[in-house]
Amino acid sequence: MHLEYFILLTLAAGATSFVVVASIALIIRKAVDVQRQRRRTHLYQHYSAKLAELLLTDLPEIPPDSKTGGIARQYELLVLPMKKRMSKMDPGRRMFHRQALRSVLVDLALDVTGETADRLVYFFSSLGFVQEHIQLLRSKKWWVRAQAARDLGLLRARKAIPTLTLLLEDRNDGARYQAMQSLITLAGVESLRTILRIAKRLSPWMAIELSVIVMRFEDAAVPYLIEALKSPDQSVVLFSIEMLAEIGFVSAVEPLRALLTEYPSSVVQAKAAEALGRLGDKRAEEELLRLVGSPHPHLRTKAIEALGQIGSPSALPTLLRQFAKGSLTEKITTARSIASLSQEGAETIRSLASDPDELNRSVAQQVAEEFALEIAGS
């Protein structure tokens, strides 16, 4: 009994000692973290002030007969004292200082333009941060890769373009998106060719983000979107079709017509039909009329809707035949397209409102009400 009591007492004392030691360790660690944070804040403020001074320093005019690279030499003279001071630090202290300096450079890049931005870009490169960030693009942590890609774009590190291009195939959406953004910043609209060529299995989120990039360029993006219609990845083809329809550029009509006849997927054909309807170009009418007889219901529907948007009365005979034999849903879609075919289509819907077939008559009457058409004898 006494032995059991002694064992319990020993265990309790051991547990108490462990808790006390752990608490003391946590307190010490917290104190160390607080001290480090204070040092980071102090260094950040120090380098913010120092870089502000370097960015605002007036530089002497470069003589007209000066050799190329004169401005770079002036920038180097500005940053050289900082580089020399860091070179004398021990590795641990130097790393701590470089982290603070890098944060300041990246934050300043969001706010400066013109010649001031050029200085900042030079400092970022001269201090060796470009190569460090290129190495970070190979990190095992996706958020590190994404942040490095973002920073390289902000600081216009063109040396990073090849590695950023490789990052377009990253397994993480966030890293791929930051690579896209930086490539656009570094290479402009021409980078869309590479982005769309490498892109695969675009998720809905990635498609939305990429659409924002494309819409910044609008017409200038059209040639690259047309090229992407030949992508082996269906998600890229569908994305490009949507963007071409959104931009509304007429040069997209012929490539989209080709998809209607050549692409093996009815999903892509239906998307192309929808886009052609939105573009409203009569050149697509022949292919769309043919697709009204497609065995795929979703493709028939998109072709019928597109014909209504184009609005050519020559589509009326084909649409009437389809109206007579289609399902209820298809009859409604077809009737709406017929009603859109100018005055002749409106008159046809009025006549169908008196059709002997009860279903046809009901559909026509519903569509006439939607289009606010007066029905004779009503």
C-alpha positions as CSV (number, residue, x, y, z in Angstrom):
1,M,0.0,0.0,0.0
2,H,2.8,2.4,0.9
3,L,4.6,1.4,-2.3
4,E,1.6,2.2,-4.4
5,Y,1.2,5.6,-2.6
6,F,4.9,6.3,-3.2
7,I,4.6,5.5,-7.0
8,L,1.5,7.7,-7.3
9,L,3.3,10.5,-5.5
10,T,6.3,10.2,-7.7
11,L,4.2,10.2,-10.9
12,A,2.3,13.3,-9.7
13,A,5.5,15.1,-8.9
14,G,6.9,14.2,-12.3
15,A,3.8,15.4,-14.1
16,T,3.9,18.7,-12.1
17,S,7.5,19.2,-13.0
18,F,6.8,18.5,-16.7
19,V,4.0,21.1,-16.7
20,V,6.2,23.6,-15.0
21,V,9.1,23.0,-17.4
22,A,6.7,23.1,-20.4
23,S,5.1,26.4,-19.2
24,I,8.5,28.0,-18.6
25,A,9.6,26.8,-22.1
26,L,6.5,28.3,-23.6
27,I,7.0,31.6,-21.8
28,I,10.6,31.7,-23.0
29,R,9.6,30.9,-26.5
30,K,6.9,33.6,-26.5
31,A,9.4,36.1,-25.2
32,V,11.9,35.1,-27.9
33,D,9.2,35.4,-30.6
34,V,8.2,38.8,-29.3
35,Q,11.8,39.9,-29.3
36,R,12.2,38.7,-32.9
37,Q,9.1,40.4,-34.0
38,R,10.3,43.7,-32.5
39,R,13.6,43.2,-34.3
40,R,11.8,42.5,-37.6
41,T,9.6,45.6,-37.1
42,H,12.7,47.7,-36.3
43,L,14.6,46.4,-39.3
44,Y,11.6,46.9,-41.6
45,Q,11.3,50.5,-40.5
46,H,15.1,51.0,-40.9
47,Y,15.2,49.6,-44.4
48,S,12.0,51.5,-45.4
49,A,13.6,54.7,-44.4
50,K,16.9,53.8,-46.1
51,L,15.3,52.7,-49.4
52,A,13.1,55.8,-49.4
53,E,16.2,57.8,-49.2
54,L,17.9,55.9,-52.1
55,L,14.8,56.2,-54.2
56,L,14.5,59.9,-53.7
57,T,18.2,60.7,-54.1
58,D,18.8,63.0,-57.1
59,L,21.2,61.5,-59.7
60,P,23.5,63.6,-61.9
61,E,22.5,63.8,-65.5
62,I,24.2,61.3,-67.8
63,P,26.3,63.0,-70.5
64,P,24.9,62.4,-74.0
65,D,28.1,60.7,-75.1
66,S,28.1,58.3,-72.1
67,K,28.4,54.6,-72.8
68,T,25.3,52.4,-72.4
69,G,24.8,51.3,-68.8
70,G,25.5,54.7,-67.2
71,I,22.2,54.7,-65.3
72,A,22.9,51.2,-64.0
73,R,26.2,52.3,-62.6
74,Q,24.5,55.2,-60.8
75,Y,22.0,52.8,-59.3
76,E,24.8,50.4,-58.2
77,L,26.6,53.3,-56.5
78,L,23.5,54.0,-54.5
79,V,23.0,50.5,-53.2
80,L,26.7,49.5,-52.9
81,P,27.1,50.8,-49.2
82,M,24.2,48.6,-48.2
83,K,25.7,45.6,-49.9
84,K,29.0,46.1,-48.2
85,R,27.5,46.4,-44.8
86,M,25.6,43.1,-45.3
87,S,28.7,41.3,-46.6
88,K,30.4,41.9,-43.2
89,M,27.6,40.3,-41.2
90,D,27.6,36.7,-40.0
91,P,25.3,34.4,-42.0
92,G,22.5,34.3,-39.5
93,R,22.4,38.1,-39.0
94,R,22.7,38.7,-42.7
95,M,19.8,36.4,-43.5
96,F,17.6,38.2,-40.9
97,H,18.5,41.6,-42.5
98,R,17.8,40.3,-46.0
99,Q,14.4,39.0,-45.0
100,A,13.4,42.5,-43.8
101,L,14.9,44.2,-46.8
102,R,13.1,41.9,-49.2
103,S,9.8,42.6,-47.5
104,V,10.4,46.3,-47.9
105,L,11.3,46.0,-51.6
106,V,8.2,43.9,-52.4
107,D,5.9,46.3,-50.5
108,L,7.4,49.4,-52.2
109,A,6.9,47.8,-55.6
110,L,3.1,48.0,-55.1
111,D,3.3,51.8,-54.8
112,V,6.1,53.2,-57.1
113,T,6.1,53.9,-60.8
114,G,8.4,55.4,-63.5
115,E,12.1,55.9,-62.8
116,T,11.6,55.2,-59.1
117,A,10.3,51.7,-60.0
118,D,13.3,51.2,-62.2
119,R,15.6,51.8,-59.3
120,L,13.7,49.4,-57.1
121,V,13.8,46.7,-59.8
122,Y,17.6,47.2,-60.1
123,F,18.1,47.0,-56.3
124,F,16.1,43.8,-56.1
125,S,18.3,42.2,-58.8
126,S,21.6,43.7,-57.6
127,L,21.0,42.5,-54.0
128,G,20.6,38.9,-55.3
129,F,16.9,38.5,-54.6
130,V,15.9,37.4,-58.1
131,Q,18.0,34.3,-58.0
132,E,16.8,33.5,-54.5
133,H,13.2,33.8,-55.6
134,I,13.8,31.6,-58.7
135,Q,15.0,29.0,-56.2
136,L,11.9,29.5,-54.1
137,L,9.8,28.6,-57.2
138,R,11.0,25.0,-56.6
139,S,9.9,24.9,-53.0
140,K,7.8,21.9,-51.8
141,K,5.3,24.4,-50.3
142,W,2.8,25.7,-52.9
143,W,2.3,29.0,-51.0
144,V,6.0,29.7,-51.1
145,R,6.1,29.0,-54.8
146,A,3.0,31.3,-55.3
147,Q,4.5,34.1,-53.3
148,A,7.8,33.9,-55.1
149,A,6.1,34.0,-58.4
150,R,4.1,37.1,-57.4
151,D,7.2,38.9,-56.1
152,L,9.1,38.2,-59.3
153,G,6.3,39.7,-61.3
154,L,6.1,42.8,-59.1
155,L,9.9,43.4,-59.4
156,R,9.9,42.8,-63.2
157,A,12.4,40.0,-63.0
158,R,12.5,38.9,-66.7
159,K,15.3,36.5,-65.9
160,A,12.6,34.4,-64.1
161,I,10.4,33.9,-67.3
162,P,11.7,30.4,-68.1
163,T,11.1,29.1,-64.5
164,L,7.7,30.9,-64.3
165,T,6.7,29.2,-67.5
166,L,7.5,25.8,-65.9
167,L,5.3,26.8,-63.0
168,L,2.3,26.9,-65.3
169,E,2.3,23.2,-65.0
170,D,2.3,23.3,-61.2
171,R,-0.1,20.9,-59.5
172,N,-1.6,23.8,-57.4
173,D,-4.1,26.3,-58.9
174,G,-2.8,29.1,-56.7
175,A,0.8,28.7,-57.8
176,R,-0.2,28.4,-61.5
177,Y,-2.4,31.6,-61.2
178,Q,0.5,33.6,-59.8
179,A,2.8,32.4,-62.5
180,M,0.2,33.5,-65.1
181,Q,-0.1,36.9,-63.5
182,S,3.7,37.4,-63.4
183,L,4.2,36.3,-67.0
184,I,1.5,38.7,-68.1
185,T,3.3,41.5,-66.2
186,L,6.7,40.5,-67.6
187,A,5.9,39.6,-71.2
188,G,2.5,41.3,-71.9
189,V,-0.3,39.9,-74.0
190,E,2.1,37.7,-76.0
191,S,2.5,35.5,-72.9
192,L,-1.1,34.3,-73.5
193,R,0.2,32.1,-76.2
194,T,2.4,30.2,-73.8
195,I,-0.2,30.2,-71.0
196,L,-3.0,28.8,-73.2
197,R,-0.6,26.3,-74.8
198,I,0.5,24.8,-71.5
199,A,-2.8,25.1,-69.7
200,K,-4.6,21.8,-68.9
201,R,-7.8,20.8,-67.1
202,L,-8.9,24.4,-66.3
203,S,-10.9,24.4,-63.1
204,P,-13.9,26.7,-62.8
205,W,-11.9,28.9,-60.4
206,M,-8.9,29.1,-62.8
207,A,-11.1,29.8,-65.8
208,I,-12.6,32.8,-63.9
209,E,-9.2,34.1,-62.9
210,L,-7.8,33.6,-66.4
211,S,-10.8,35.4,-68.0
212,V,-10.0,38.5,-65.9
213,I,-6.5,38.5,-67.4
214,V,-7.8,38.0,-70.9
215,M,-10.4,40.8,-70.6
216,R,-7.7,43.2,-69.7
217,F,-6.4,42.9,-73.3
218,E,-9.7,42.4,-75.1
219,D,-9.1,42.6,-78.9
220,A,-5.3,42.1,-78.5
221,A,-6.0,38.7,-76.9
222,V,-8.1,37.4,-79.9
223,P,-5.2,35.9,-82.0
224,Y,-4.0,33.9,-79.0
225,L,-7.5,32.7,-78.2
226,I,-8.0,31.6,-81.8
227,E,-4.7,29.7,-81.7
228,A,-6.0,28.0,-78.5
229,L,-9.0,26.6,-80.3
230,K,-6.6,23.9,-81.5
231,S,-5.5,23.0,-78.0
232,P,-5.6,19.2,-77.3
233,D,-7.2,20.1,-73.9
234,Q,-11.0,20.5,-74.2
235,S,-11.3,22.8,-71.2
236,V,-8.9,25.3,-72.9
237,V,-10.9,25.1,-76.1
238,L,-14.2,25.8,-74.2
239,F,-12.6,28.6,-72.3
240,S,-11.3,30.2,-75.6
241,I,-14.7,29.9,-77.2
242,E,-16.3,31.7,-74.3
243,M,-13.8,34.5,-74.3
244,L,-14.1,35.0,-78.1
245,A,-17.8,35.4,-77.7
246,E,-17.4,37.7,-74.7
247,I,-15.0,40.0,-76.6
248,G,-17.2,39.8,-79.7
249,F,-14.5,40.0,-82.4
250,V,-15.7,39.1,-85.9
251,S,-12.4,37.4,-86.8
252,A,-13.4,34.6,-84.5
253,V,-16.4,33.6,-86.8
254,E,-14.5,31.5,-89.3
255,P,-12.5,29.5,-86.7
256,L,-15.7,28.9,-84.7
257,R,-17.5,27.7,-87.9
258,A,-14.6,25.2,-88.4
259,L,-15.2,23.8,-84.9
260,L,-18.9,23.1,-85.8
261,T,-17.8,20.8,-88.6
262,E,-14.4,19.5,-87.5
263,Y,-14.3,19.1,-83.7
264,P,-15.2,15.6,-82.5
265,S,-17.0,16.6,-79.3
266,S,-20.6,17.7,-79.4
267,V,-20.0,19.7,-76.2
268,V,-17.5,21.9,-78.0
269,Q,-19.7,22.1,-81.0
270,A,-22.6,23.3,-78.9
271,K,-20.4,25.9,-77.2
272,A,-19.2,27.1,-80.6
273,A,-22.8,27.3,-81.8
274,E,-23.7,29.4,-78.7
275,A,-20.8,31.7,-79.4
276,L,-21.7,32.2,-83.0
277,G,-25.2,33.1,-82.0
278,R,-23.9,35.7,-79.6
279,L,-21.7,37.1,-82.4
280,G,-24.8,37.2,-84.6
281,D,-22.9,36.7,-87.9
282,K,-24.9,35.3,-90.8
283,R,-21.8,33.4,-92.2
284,A,-22.5,30.7,-89.6
285,E,-26.1,30.1,-90.7
286,E,-25.4,27.2,-93.0
287,E,-23.6,25.1,-90.4
288,L,-26.1,25.9,-87.8
289,L,-29.0,24.9,-90.0
290,R,-27.3,21.5,-90.5
291,L,-26.9,21.0,-86.7
292,V,-30.6,21.5,-86.2
293,G,-30.9,17.9,-87.3
294,S,-28.2,16.7,-85.0
295,P,-28.9,13.5,-82.9
296,H,-27.6,15.4,-79.8
297,P,-30.4,17.3,-78.1
298,H,-28.1,19.9,-76.4
299,L,-26.4,20.6,-79.8
300,R,-29.7,21.0,-81.5
301,T,-30.9,23.4,-78.8
302,K,-27.8,25.6,-79.1
303,A,-28.0,25.6,-82.9
304,I,-31.7,26.6,-82.8
305,E,-31.0,29.4,-80.2
306,A,-28.1,30.7,-82.3
307,L,-30.3,30.9,-85.5
308,G,-32.8,33.0,-83.5
309,Q,-30.0,35.3,-82.4
310,I,-28.7,35.7,-85.9
311,G,-32.3,36.5,-87.0
312,S,-32.2,35.6,-90.7
313,P,-35.7,34.7,-92.1
314,S,-34.0,32.1,-94.4
315,A,-33.8,29.8,-91.3
316,L,-37.6,29.8,-91.0
317,P,-38.4,26.6,-93.0
318,T,-35.9,24.5,-91.1
319,L,-37.1,25.8,-87.7
320,L,-40.7,25.2,-88.6
321,R,-39.9,21.5,-89.5
322,Q,-38.1,21.1,-86.2
323,F,-41.0,22.8,-84.3
324,A,-43.4,20.3,-85.7
325,K,-41.5,17.2,-84.5
326,G,-39.6,18.4,-81.4
327,S,-40.3,17.7,-77.8
328,L,-42.1,20.2,-75.6
329,T,-38.9,21.9,-74.5
330,E,-37.5,22.0,-78.0
331,K,-40.8,23.3,-79.3
332,I,-40.6,26.2,-76.9
333,T,-36.9,26.9,-77.8
334,T,-37.7,26.7,-81.5
335,A,-40.8,29.0,-81.2
336,R,-38.7,31.6,-79.5
337,S,-36.2,31.5,-82.2
338,I,-38.9,31.8,-84.9
339,A,-40.4,34.8,-83.1
340,S,-36.9,36.5,-83.3
341,L,-36.8,36.2,-87.1
342,S,-38.0,39.8,-87.8
343,Q,-41.6,40.4,-89.0
344,E,-41.9,37.2,-90.9
345,G,-41.1,35.2,-87.7
346,A,-43.6,37.1,-85.6
347,E,-46.3,36.5,-88.2
348,T,-45.5,32.8,-88.2
349,I,-45.9,32.6,-84.4
350,R,-49.3,34.3,-84.7
351,S,-50.4,31.7,-87.2
352,L,-49.2,28.9,-85.1
353,A,-51.3,30.2,-82.2
354,S,-54.3,28.9,-84.2
355,D,-52.6,25.5,-85.1
356,P,-55.0,22.5,-84.9
357,D,-52.5,20.6,-82.7
358,E,-53.2,21.6,-79.1
359,L,-49.6,21.4,-78.0
360,N,-48.3,23.4,-80.9
361,R,-51.0,26.0,-80.3
362,S,-50.3,26.3,-76.6
363,V,-46.6,26.7,-77.2
364,A,-47.1,29.4,-79.8
365,Q,-49.5,31.3,-77.6
366,Q,-47.1,31.2,-74.7
367,V,-44.2,32.5,-76.9
368,A,-46.5,35.2,-78.4
369,E,-47.2,36.5,-74.9
370,E,-43.5,36.5,-74.1
371,F,-42.8,38.6,-77.2
372,A,-45.9,40.7,-76.7
373,L,-47.3,39.7,-80.1
374,E,-51.0,40.3,-80.7
375,I,-52.8,37.1,-81.8
376,A,-55.5,37.5,-84.5
377,G,-59.0,36.8,-83.2
378,S,-57.9,36.7,-79.6
